[in-house]
């Protein structure tokens, strides 16, 4: 079954990405509060790992390293966001230096986390290897804000 995002009749008014910023912000907060109880499902269950070593949460050295980097990124980015109102009282050039400095650090850290990405970006391709894989016609994928959920 498919449930499109615009189902609901005339009472549903989709928000445009060019809409009023405060209205978009409030809508995002309400949407988060509506669905936040699903957040633990990102990492639960922690095991068993049905894909074995291919599972993202499988405790292999490479996955543990990546999870550690994600934890560092989460903490550093959260601290930075919370710190912005407090650093706003600094002289403007110092505030801009703090802001730009973090953005540069974050970019370099994300490159460490994501590895090398060619300048033209990553492309999904089918080759003779992937064509031999079993097809899963019962799977559906949704891309939401850049996150694939299947």
CORQUINOR-V81932 format. One record per residue. PHI is phi in degrees with one decimal (* if undefined). PSI is psi in degrees with one decimal (none if undefined). OMEGA is omega in degrees with one decimal (none if undefined). Layout:
BEGIN
PHI_PSI_OMEGA / PHI_PSI_OMEGA
END
This chain:
BEGIN
*_143.9_178.7 / -114.9_129.6_175.6 / -118.4_101.2_-178.4 / -71.0_161.1_-176.4 / -73.9_-14.7_-176.4 / -104.8_10.2_179.1 / -71.6_137.8_176.7 / 146.2_1.2_177.4 / 80.0_-159.8_-174.3 / -79.7_-9.6_-179.8 / -78.4_-15.2_179.8 / -90.6_124.2_178.4 / -117.5_105.8_-179.0 / -66.5_142.6_178.7 / -87.4_130.6_177.5 / -81.6_145.5_177.0 / -66.1_-13.4_176.6 / -99.5_14.5_-178.2 / -71.9_-173.8_179.5 / -64.3_124.8_-175.2 / -55.7_-43.3_-178.6 / -66.2_-35.5_178.0 / -66.4_-41.4_176.3 / -63.5_-41.5_179.8 / -62.6_-48.1_179.8 / -63.1_-41.3_178.9 / -61.6_-42.3_178.7 / -64.2_-41.8_178.6 / -63.0_-45.7_179.4 / -64.5_-38.8_177.4 / -64.1_-41.6_177.0 / -61.7_-47.4_-179.4 / -63.0_-33.5_-179.8 / -66.8_-35.1_-172.6 / -114.9_5.3_-174.2 / -65.0_-22.2_179.7 / -68.0_-11.3_175.7 / -85.0_-8.9_-176.7 / -55.3_-41.5_178.6 / -59.9_-23.8_-179.6 / -67.9_-9.8_176.6 / -64.1_-38.5_-176.7 / -117.5_0.1_179.9 / -108.7_132.2_3.3 / -81.6_147.7_178.6 / -73.1_-22.3_177.7 / -162.1_166.1_-1.6 / -73.1_166.1_-177.2 / -100.7_99.6_-174.2 / -63.3_-24.4_179.0 / -96.0_7.5_-179.7 / 62.9_-134.5_-176.2 / -69.5_-10.8_177.5 / -83.5_-11.9_179.7 / -70.2_139.7_-176.8 / -62.3_-29.1_-178.2 / -99.7_6.2_176.4 / -62.3_132.4_-173.1 / -78.8_53.9_174.0 / -83.2_159.9_178.9 / -56.1_-41.5_-179.4 / -65.5_-42.6_179.8 / -68.7_-39.6_177.8 / -63.0_-39.3_177.0 / -62.4_-45.3_-179.8 / -65.6_-41.5_177.6 / -63.7_-37.1_177.2 / -63.8_-43.2_177.6 / -62.9_-40.7_177.3 / -62.5_-39.9_178.7 / -63.1_-44.6_177.3 / -60.6_-46.0_-179.8 / -60.5_-43.4_-179.7 / -61.2_-47.9_-177.4 / -65.3_-48.3_-177.3 / -63.3_-43.4_-179.3 / -68.5_-37.5_177.8 / -65.2_-44.0_178.3 / -62.3_-40.7_-179.7 / -63.2_-45.2_-179.3 / -63.2_-43.1_-179.9 / -67.4_-31.5_-176.4 / -76.9_-19.7_-174.7 / -55.9_-46.2_179.2 / -63.3_-31.1_-178.8 / -75.2_-35.9_179.5 / -81.2_-6.7_-180.0 / -63.6_-21.4_-178.5 / -85.4_-2.0_174.4 / -73.2_161.5_173.2 / -56.2_144.1_-173.5 / -53.2_-45.5_179.9 / -62.0_-35.8_178.0 / -68.9_-38.9_177.4 / -63.6_-44.5_178.6 / -63.4_-40.2_178.3 / -63.1_-41.0_177.5 / -63.0_-44.8_-178.6 / -64.0_-51.9_-178.3 / -67.5_-39.1_178.4 / -59.5_-42.3_177.9 / -66.3_-41.4_179.5 / -60.9_-39.0_177.0 / -66.5_-47.0_177.6 / -58.1_-44.8_-178.2 / -63.3_-41.2_178.2 / -61.6_-45.5_179.4 / -66.0_-39.9_178.9 / -65.2_-40.6_178.6 / -65.9_-32.9_175.1 / -65.4_-38.7_175.7 / -63.2_-41.9_-178.2 / -70.6_-43.0_-174.0 / -89.6_-12.9_-177.9 / 75.5_-167.5_-177.2 / -78.0_129.0_173.8 / -121.6_123.7_-179.2 / -58.9_154.3_-178.6 / -57.5_-31.5_179.3 / -82.6_0.3_177.8 / 88.8_177.1_178.5 / -91.6_142.5_-179.7 / -125.9_139.2_175.2 / -86.0_124.7_-178.0 / -131.0_157.3_171.5 / -110.7_128.7_177.4 / -126.0_-175.4_-177.4 / -63.2_-27.0_178.4 / -72.4_-49.1_-176.7 / -73.7_-24.7_178.1 / -66.3_-23.6_-179.8 / -82.2_-7.9_179.8 / -69.9_149.6_177.1 / -66.0_133.7_178.2 / -80.6_143.0_179.5 / -120.3_80.3_-177.2 / -68.8_-13.7_180.0 / -87.6_-0.5_179.9 / -95.0_141.2_175.9 / -128.6_138.7_-178.0 / -117.6_138.8_177.5 / -120.1_131.2_176.6 / -106.0_114.1_-176.0 / -123.1_112.6_179.4 / 52.9_38.8_176.2 / 84.4_2.7_-179.6 / -109.2_127.2_178.8 / -88.2_128.9_179.7 / -126.0_122.8_-177.9 / -125.7_none_none
END
